[in-house]
C-alpha cells in the first residue's frame, strides 16, 4: 500500500487534517491489524518524509493508535512547500542538524516553530506526555496558519533520548534555580560535549545554573520574548565559565533561525527586557491603585501612544527624535522635568488578592467577550504584520 499526499493550498490544510482524522478512524484498525500480521517499512507504507514515516511505523508497531493518528497529522506538514509541491528530501550533507526543546509550555512550543520553519528537525521532551501532545497539536495548527514549510518534530521519552544527535538544546523548564540546576545537570551528563545548552530563563544567572557542571563552558542564556516565533528578540548572556566560542555559536544560530540576538555585558536580575517591562507594570498598577486612572486608560496611552513609537524605536531612539538637536538636547532641555518625574514615581505596590481581583475585573471589562486564545491570535497576527512592515520599510 502506498499513499502520497499532495497539498495544493495552505488554506486547505485544516480541512485536510479533519478529513485525514476521519479517514484514520476507518483505516486505522486495518493498518493496526496489518502491523500485527506483517512487517512494515517506510518504503512500502508512505513515500515522502522518511523520518515522519518511521515515527508513524513505530507507533503502528507499538499498536499506539493515538501516536499513529498524530503521525498521520504530522505527515501533512512535513515535506511540502507552501504551493503544495513535494519538497526534495535533503541529503545528509545538506540536512540541517537537529535541535532539542526541553519542556513545552507556551514558550517551549513557540521555540519548536522557530526551529522547524528554519528547517531544523526538533526533538521534543517534557515530563508530561499530555504537554507534548498539546504542543504538537498547537504546532500543527500553527503550520496550517502560517503556511510555511516545516521540519519534523519527534516526541522523546527521556532527556537522554531528546539530546541524542542534537547540536542545540533549548530548555524551558520552571523558573526555579533548583529546577534549572537539576535539568542542566541531566542535560550536561547526557548531551554530546559540543552541544550548546541554552536556557529560556527570564531572571536567573547562568553562573548559578551551571555551577559545578563539567560542561559549564557550553551553557548560556537565550531568553526570548513571548512568543519567540512571532517576536524575534532574544537576550543572550553567558555565565562565568561560558566560552567565547559558545557565545559566538549562539549568536550565529539565533540569527540563522531568524531571531535577533541581543548580547548583555553582565548579569542583572531580569536582564534588560523584564527590568524595563516590570518598571512600566509597577507604575501602571500603582496609577490604577491610587485612582489616577483605570486599566483601560493606562493601556490606551501605551497601545495608542507610547507603543506606536516603541514598535519602531527604543527609549533612546525616541528621545533622539523628540528634539531637533537629538538626545543631547532632549536630556539637557528636559532633564529637570525628567529627573523630577523619576523621583516622583510610585513605590512598589503590594500585590494583594484584592488588588489582583480589581485589576482582573477591570481587564475583563476592557477586553469584553474575546477569549484569551482569540486575543493571542490577534496579537500574533498584528505583530507579524508590523514586523513585515518594518522589514519592508527599511531603515530611516
Protein Blocks (a to p, Z undefined) as FASTA:
>chain_A
ZZddddfbfklmmmmmmmmmmmmmmmmmmmmmmmmmpccdfklmmcmbmmlmmmmmmmmm
nopaklmmmmmmmmmmgopafkopacddddfklpccddddehjafklmmmmmmmmmnopa
cddddfblklmmmmmmmmmmmmmmnopacddddddfbfklmmgopabdcdfbdcdfklmm
mmmmmmmmmmcfklccddfbfkbcfklmmgoiaklmmgccddddddfklmmbdcddddfk
lcfklmmmmmmmmmmnopacdddfbdcehijmlmmmmmmmmmmmmmmmnomacfklmmmm
mmmmmmmmmmmpcfklmmmmmpfnljmlmmmmmmmmmmmmmmmpccdddddfklmmmmmm
mmmmmnomacfklmmmmmmmmmmmmmmmmmmnopZZ
